[in-house]
């Protein structure tokens, strides 16, 4: 079973919105755009224990905090989830609540005849009931379920529930359920939700709840799965064991206290004749209290002393989570598991991040992840990376990363890490090679350090530099990153051959696009950096062990053109980002005045675009806050 679509109304920061998922999905986007809102929404609809918590929703779960309007109306939170890839068991169990879902149009089809169970399963049901339709591959049975919540003025409290979204019930003035929550829809109960196998791991509760015994935690999931095959409930056994623990035994200081308390209490209350009419136990002997007080103890090396799990380091806690996920995967076997996980990278080294994500992708039916780690992002195919955005009106939208039709997937995998970092960035600057990338970064460092320069570094504005691997490849990436909703900047030197019409058309997606007036970065640097700085550079690098000896040593009396020629020769012999000399030459500059004017102008233009973007976002946030307060 998998989540294919989520629609929102009036939930958190989303006035309305739709998110489409296709199997395993990585949710990316800026802070506060709605990634956690999506996970919380799924928990409300599918979480088996979510509805048992109090309160289920509160004032801040409503869009703009509007749960009771001036005219007395009460807006509803409505979250609908479409579940697809139903198992045979789920198809039989929910047959009267199923509809047909088109994987092509990503919409519900107008085929609503309740199916009857047949040996062929869900796909054959579709074919049998839709003989005039193109074929079963055009549609499959799906289960639409919905969460509804609103404020009840009469009770001065919030009401919430989950329901099967189909069949809808006609509501009229004679209906007994007119005005009721759900208006006659059949409840989607806890036992129904368990067939979905939804597990939600919040980033901010790893050390407190996910590893506790509270309802909905990972350990609770394990206890429930283990209890299914046990002769008696695990909680029943635990309660009996706790009840048999003797605290007031002979020789215990509690024994005397118990005796004295019994004498005093018996003067006012008729106690039973049982020896333990007054006794001391280590618990309230209820399931809920046991859930609160039970703790997992762990002993790690070096040392042998066990401590409660919440005393472990954050990294150890996350690895403990990984171990429990392994346990759950073994217990569920062929059962459905939809696993939502926020920021699995917290306190984990890169290799552990990749291992954790790889395991969940292999073992779970569907994994829905939010992350800010390139090591996590690179584990997902581009068509499973879902960009989430929210506009000023509270409309939440999503779209997958779509590569152009003429873009070979091999290029994506070759540049996988770069793509991952670009996905996380606020903007992307595409350059033609490693030398250009290193040059821009060093120039940005110098600009930032110049007190006379009003410049904010690439890292602070959120610009990711992307090496396209050639001047004619730079335009290829403009539509790729523009489709992610990011400002895209491009710069390259004058190409040997003119760009094709198709390449030129792609440059329209750049926010800023520059073709420098030189045949290479070496020409730009030697023509725009002062000669005295070049002379200093040539003297400094001549003593390096990797200096190209075939270039010779610059004569101290060499004229300006000779210096430029020598510097150009050395730079061309030592190109690249790691062992290239271009960053060393730029590093000899001391201020904005020393830097190449073309590079400074391009960096400043990018900086201005991001500054304006930040100002717009700040103004919008302020306006939204003012509207919320009013």
Secondary structure, 3 states (H helix, E strand, C coil): CEEEEEEEEEECCEEEEEEECCCCEEEECCCCCCHHHHHHHHHHHHCCCHHHCCCCCCHHHEHHHCCCCCCCCCCCEEEEEEEECCCHHHHHHCHHHEEEEECCCCEEECCCCCCCCCCCCHHHHHHHHCCCCCCHHHCEEEEEEEEEEEEECCCCEEEEEEEECCCCCCCCCCCCCCCCCCCCCCECCHHHHHCCCEEEECHHHCCCCCCCCCCCCHHHHHHHHHHHCCCCCHHHHHHHHHHCCCCCCCCCHHHHHHHHHHHHHCCCCCCCCCCCCCCCCCCCCCHHHHHHHCCCEECCCCCCCCEEHHHCCHHHHHHHHHHHHHHHHHHHCCCCCEEEEECCCCCCCHHHHHHHHHHHHHHCCEEEEECCCHHHHCCCCHHHEEEEEECCCCEEEEEECCCCCCCCHHHHHHCHHHHHHHHHCCEEEEECCHHHHHHHHHHHHHHHHCCCCCCCCHHHHCEEEEECCCHHHHHHHHHHHHCCCCEEEEEECCCCCCCCHHHHHHHHHCCEEEECCCCCHHHHHHHHCCHHHHHHHHHHHCCCCCCCHHHCCCCCCCCHHHHHHHHHHHHHHCCCCCCCCHHHHHHCCCCHHHCCHHHHHHHHHHHHHHHHHHHHHHHHHHHHHHHHHC
